[in-house]
């Protein structure tokens, strides 16, 4: 536990660059600008799901007795512990795990994104790096989050380690977002290129992510429970940092330690639906036919303990706590915000109007029509866990500023060749919505940020906006609609006020999707 106390202060505050502004938006009782509050909330959300803290909360090691405790389960350590991992946050997870486990860790292999060690070193995040003479071998691959031959080499090394374990061994598996691309191991004779081509064809014909994962698992040696099967009869402990809405363990990194619920007939049904069965490579037909005749049927994963140790929910709960410390009535709306970014932006624009009206004198603010629009849009987005009515009731009872928090992962339909990411595009679209129908008698700020610190192919994590955004842009000769038409949100924010609206964090070393904050303050 002492190690946990030493590492937490170093991990809790990733560096941020988010600037305050003048005018009415700075009139808070505390004298602190809304932008600074947004920065603090984002910082606290990310700090709650950094690898060090989540590992130390999940694992307890008594080095004297050799007892490893994971939640309510105990395991005996006898220098019999091995480690594998794959994902964007796994480098920091492995560093924390090795520090915690000491001499009981015999050997490890991890697959992490290309260039991440250099990035963490340049950022001064020593706590995210393995120590010299580490027992953990590091492979870097999956450049641009795409499976490649470097990632394949890593996957085969992970498979080899797992396959050599015995019933006396423990295998600690570390999983985070991006793990699927970092663990490609097609079942021979299928090649990596053949599997990628088939996946791209399915995606181009409109296959859902669930359908794509079903095919991926069927053609993979390690996904869909394949890693757990390779490690049998060793006990497997899988610690998972979730980047998927709802935290389904069978979906995160394509479920390498979770038995697949699908069979070959499911795969053939999908391939038939998209007219691809007849055009399958001979290798894919061979693998599917072989699986169809497997006399053992689906494999179980009874020797596996799967534990979600970090999630979007955890990040938002900590941000909510911080918001309350700062004097806000803080409500978590949803941790499953999905849908097209245009509709999500409309949702936030309407929410600002409707919720803002609850903070203003009777007769001001949103109309009955706008409330109906908001509820209609919520029905269209099908947000399963949205606490809208509860939030609006809480806002109505607030005596001061309000912060509405949400998380998830909206999608962007690319139409142009501009530069940006879903968080910056969402923020820009929300800014346009707020400018078109600005809430009355309240100050408003909206922030959207990716917890991994990188929003699309840019150096920003996201951006913040206010209702004055469109007028500020026009004064600088910037047309919001033109930038949105080209999916060029990053260029827009770089041009506006010298980039002051961009959220810069650098790579955080974690990943639990995105967080959104909507601040409302009566004037």
N, C-alpha and C positions, 0 to 999 in steps of 0.2 A: 504493500500500500504506500510505503514511503516513495517508491519509484513513481507511483501515480501522482503523488503530490508534487514531486519535482517536475514532472513533464507538463502538467496542466497549465501552469502560468505561461510556459513558452508557446503553447499551442492555442491558447484561448483568443489571441488577438491578431489575426492576419492583417498585414498592412493594407490600408484602403486609401483611396484618393477621391473624396466626394465633397465638392465645395458648397458652402452656403451661399445665399444670395440676399440682396437687400429688399426693401419695400415691405408690403403688407405681409409677405410670407415669413418674415423674421419676427413677427410680433407674438412670441410665446411668453407665458408668464415667467418661465425659467430663463429667458433671454437667449435661449439656444434656438437656432434655426431649424426648421423642419428637415432640411437636408441633412443636418448633423444627426438628428434623431433617426432618420432613415439609415444613415451610415452605421449608427450604433446597433440598430436592429439587425441589419444584414450581417454585421460582424458577429453578433451573438448567435444568430442562426447557424452560421458556418462553424463557429467555435464549438457548438454543441455536438457536431457530427464529424469533427476531425478524428483521424485514425487513433491518435494517442488516447484521448478521452474515451472513445467508444470501446477500444480494446480493454482498457483498465476497468471500465464498468462491467464488461462481459466476463472477464477472466479474473480469477483469484488464485494465486499460487502460493502455497506454503512450502518453501524450499526445504525446510527442516524435515517435514514428514513426507514430502514428495506428493502432496495432494493438489490436484488441479480441479478447481470448481468452476463449472460453467452453468450459470443460473442455479438450478437446484440439483444438478448432477455432479457427482464426484468421480474423478479418474485418478488411478495410481500412476505416478511418473517414476520410471526407472531408467532414465536416459534412453527412452523408447519412443520419443516424440519426433515426428517428421512434419514438415510444413510444405504446402504448395499454395499458390495463389495466382490470381489473374484479375486485372481490372485497373481502372484509373487511380484508385486510392490505395492499391495494394502495397506499393512501395513503403508508404508510411505505416500501414498496418503491420507489415512484416518487421519493420524496424522496432515498433512498439512491442510486438510479440516476442522477438528475440531478446529484447531487454528484460522482459517479464519472465521468460521461461528459463533463462540462464543455461546451465550445462545440460539440462534435460533435453534441449533441442539438439538432435543428432545431425540433421541435414535438411535443406530446403531448396525449392526451386520455384521462382515466381516469374510471371510474364506480365510486363508492364509496358505502357506506351513509349514509343520511340522518343528519345530525347528528354524523358522526364527526370532522370537523375541530374543531368546538366542544368535543367530548369530549376530544380529545387536547390541545387548548389548555388546557382547565380542569385536566387532569391534569399539566400541565407537561411533556408529552412533545414538546418542540420538535423533536427528531430525527425525529419521525414526520410533520412538517409540511413542505410545500414552502416554499421561501424566497420573499420578495416578488419580484415581477417574474419568476416562474417561467415557463418556456416550456410548462408543462403545464397544460392547461385541466381543471378539476375539475367533474364533475357529481355531485350527491348524489341518491340515490333509493332505491327498493326498501325503503320503510319496512316494518318488521316482517318483513324478508326476503321480501317479496312483490313480484313484478314490477309496476311502475306506469308511468304516463306520463312521469315524470321519468327513470326508467331507460331507457325507450324513446327519449327524446330523446338520452340519452348513447350508446345503442347505434347510433343513426343517425349521430351525429357520429363515432364510432369507424369505422363503415363508410365514411363519406365520406373520412376521412383515409387509410384503407387503400387505397381504390379509386383514389386519386390518385398512388400510388407507381409508380416505374419500376424497371427492371432494375438501375439503379445505386444503388438505395436499400436500406437495411436497416430492418426493422421489429422493434422489441423489444416483445414482448407479455408483460405481467405478469399472472399468474393466481393467485388464491387462493380459498379456500372462500367460498361466497356469490356466486361469479361468475355462476352461471346466472341468478339473479334479477336481477342487475344488467346483463344483456346480452339483454334481450328485443327481438327484431326479427322479428315474424312476416312470412312471405312474403305480399305482397298477392295477392288481396284479403282474406286472413285478418286479422282485427283482434285486438288484444291481449286483449280481453274474450272473444272466441270461443275463442281458444287456451286461456285460463285456464279457461273453462267446460268444455271438453273434457277438460283435464287433471284437473279436480276430479271429473268424472263417472267417469273411469277409476279414479282413486284410491278413490272411494267404492265401486266394484264390486270392489276387491281387486287392481288391477293392481300389479305389482312396480315397483320403482324403475327397473329395466332397461327394462321395457315403457314406462313413462312417458317415459323419456329417448329411446327410439326414436321415439315420436310427436313429442316436442318438437323433435328434430333435423330430422325430415322437414318440419316447418312453420316452420322458422327460417331466416333469411337468414345468420346468423353461426355457429350451433352446428353440430356435426358436420362441421367442416372449412370452414364457410362463410367465416369470417374469413380463413383462409389463402388461400382461393380469391379473395376480394376483393383481397387484397394482391398476388397474382401479377402480374408476374414478380419482385417484390422478394423478397430473401432474408428469411425470418422466423425470429427466435430467440425461442422461447417459454420463459420461466422460470416454473416452477410450484411453488407452495407447496401441498402436498396435504392435503386434509381428508377423504380417502376411503380406506377400508380397502383395502390392497393397492396403492395409488397408481396406479390405471389411468388413463392420460392421456386416454383416450377418454371417461371418465366425469366427471372433474373439470371443473366448469363446463360440462358437456355437450360437451366436446371441441371448442372452436372452431378449434383448429389441428391437428386429427386427422381424417383422412378417415373418414367413417362406414362401418361394416361392414354396415349394414342398407339394405334397399331398400323400395320401395313395397309389395311383396308381404308383407314382414314387418309393415308397418303395418296393412295390410288384415286380416291374420291376427289381429292383436291386437284390432282393432276388432270383428271378427266374434266373437271369443272372449267379449267382454263385451257383445255385443248392441247395439253403438252405430253400426254402419256405416250402417244405414238412416236414422238420425236425424242424420247429419252435416250441418252447415250447407253451403250451396251453395259457399261460399268454400273450405272444406276439401276438398270433392270436386274442385273446380277445380285446386287446388294439387297434389293427389295424382295426378290424371289427367295434368297437365302434366309432372310428374316421371317418370311411368311411360313417357312417350313421348320422353324426352330421348335423342337419338341418341348423345350422347357418353358415356353411362353414368356410373358413379361417378367422382368427381374424385380425383386423387392429391394428396399433400402432400409431394412430393419436395423442395420448396424450403424445408422447415421443419425446424428443429432443436428438438425438445422436450426439456427438461431439468427433472427434479424437483430442486429446490434445497433443499427443506425438507419434513420429514415427521414423523409420529409416531415412527417408528423413530429418527430423529436426536434427537428430544427425550428419548426413553427411554434411549438410549445415554449421553447426557450426565448424566441423572439417576442412572443406574447408576454412572457414574464418581464422581459426587459422593457417593453412598452408600458406596462403597468408601473414599473419603477419610475419611468419618466412622466407619469401622471396621466396616461391615456386610459380610456375605457377600451380595452383590447379584446377583440373577438376573432377566433379562427373560423373562417367561412368554410373552407374545404381544403383537403389535401389531395384532391383528385380532379383538379381543373384541367380539362382537356377540350379539344375542339379546334376549329380553324381560328387563327389569330384574329381575323376580322370580327368574328362573332364574340370572341372573348373580350376584345377591346370595346365593342358595343356594350357588353355586359358591365364592364367597369365604368364606362361613361354614364350609363343609366343608373348604376348603383350609387355613384357619387351624387347624382341629382336626387334620387329617392331618399338615400340615407341622409344626405345633407339637409333635406327638407325637414327631417325629424329634429334637427338641431336648431332650426330657425323659428321665428314667430309664426303663428297660424296665418295662412294666406300667402306665405312666401315659399319659393322652392318648387318642387316637382308637382306635376299635375296627376290627376287620376289616370289619364291616358298613359303617362310615362310609367306609372306603377304597373299598369297592364302590360306595357311593352316589356318591362323587366321580367315579369313572371312568364311571359310568352317565350322570351329568349332563354330563360332558365330551363323551360320544358324542352326547347329545341336542343340545348347543349347536353341534356341528360346527365346532369351532375349528381351522381348518386349520393354523395354525403354532404351536399350543400346545406348549411345552416342559415338560410336566408331570413326566414321569419324570426328566428331567435335573435339574429344579429340586428334586425331592424327594431325589434322591441327593446333590445339593450341600448341601441343608439338613442331611441326616444327617451329613455330614462337617464341619459348621460347629462352631466352638469358642465362638462368641459370637452376637451378634444377627444377624438375617437380614432382608433387605428383598426382597420379591418385587414386581416391577414389571410393569405391563401397560398397554396402550392400546387404543383403539377407540371404539365408539359404540353402546352399548346403546340399546334402544328402550323407551318407556313407553306403555302402553295407558291412555289417559285415561278415568277413571271419575267423577271429581269435578271441582269447579270451583275447587279450591285453587290455591295459587301455589307454583311450584317449577320445577326443571329436572331432567334425567335424572341429573346428578351428585349433587344433594342427595337425590333419591329413592333412588338406589343406595346412598349412604352410610347413609341412615336404615334401609333394608332390611337392609344388612349389619350395622348396629348391633343390629337386632332379632334377626338370626340368631346373632350372637355372644352376645347376652344369653340366648338360649334354650338354647344349648349352649356355654357359655364354655370355651375351651381351658384345660387345667390346667397350673399351674406356670409359665406364661409371661405376659408382658405383651404386649398386642396393640393396634395402632392401624391403622385403615384410612382412607385419604383418597382421594377422587375429585374431580377438578377439570377444568374445561374450559379449554383453553389460550388461548381467546380472552378469558377473564376474565369471561364472562357466561353464567350457567347458566339457560337459559330466560328468562322475563320478569322477572328479578330482578337485584339489584345484586351478588349473590355469584357467585363462580366455581365453588363446590362446598362440600364440608364434610368434616369428619373425625369419626370415631366410635371408641369403645372398648367393651369388653364391658359396662361398668357403665352404658352409656347408658340402658337401659330402667329400671334401678333409680333412676338420677338423675332421669329424667323422671317416674317415679311419685311420687318425693318432692316434685316441684314440681306435682303434680296434672295431668300430661300423659300422655295415653294414646297410645302410638305407633301402635297399630292404627287408631285413629280418624283420625289425621292421614294415614296411608297410604291409607285408604279414600277420602279426598277429594283425593288427590294434592296434599297441602298441606305438603310437606316444608319449604319456606322459612319458613312461619309457625311450624312446630314448632321449627326451629333458632333462630329469633328469640326464641322464648319460653324456650328452654332455656339457663340460665346466662347470660342477657343476650346471646345470640348468639355466645358464645365459640367455638362449634364451626364457625362459618361461615368460609369462605375468601374474603377480600376482596382483590381485586387492582386493580379497575377494568379498563377495556378495555386489553388488552395490545398490540393492534396486530398480532396474528398469529392463526393458527388452524390447528392440526393435530390436531383431534379432542380426545379426553379422555385423561388419564393417571390410573392407579390405583396406589397404593402400599399394600402390606400389610407392616407391621412386626411382627416376632416377636422377643421377647427373653426368654431363660430368666431366671427369678428366682434 
